[in-house]
Amino acid sequence: MRIKYILELDGVKIGYTEFEYADPPMGVVHGKIIFEEIDSPYDLFKNHCKKFNVEITADLPKDQLIATYIIPQLKVFLQNGNQLQGWGGAIEGMDSDEFKIEFSGVSSELMQTEFRHHLKKYNEQE
């Protein structure tokens, strides 16, 4: 069973991610964003970043491609309703393809409990 992590931007639910990938030693989890009732994720993030002065690292309006640094108003919630703690989430993607979230600053304790499947997979590689 996959776990869905709810994403909210400025207090509004925008979708979820399953955090399919991780780099446990770096405290990073990332995955595809599944949007709910969002016509253009590019427009959503571009407008949000302009409004809140969030730094955009790449912006190609013609391709509707955007990448950002950490967006302080982007919150991730665990299944138990608690907010995922860490430095925060940055996004990248384009409307015609997909968007991904990279959440950084996950503690080793949280990696061992919430993301133990990623930690196990990492340890089995060594």
Secondary structure, DSSP 8 states (H G I E B T S, - for coil): ----EEEEETTEEEEEE---EEEGGGTEEEEEEEESS-S-HHHHHHHHHHHHT--EEEEETTTTEEEES--TTEEEE-TTS-B--SSEEEEEEETTS-EEEEEE---HHHHHHTTHHHHHHHHHH-
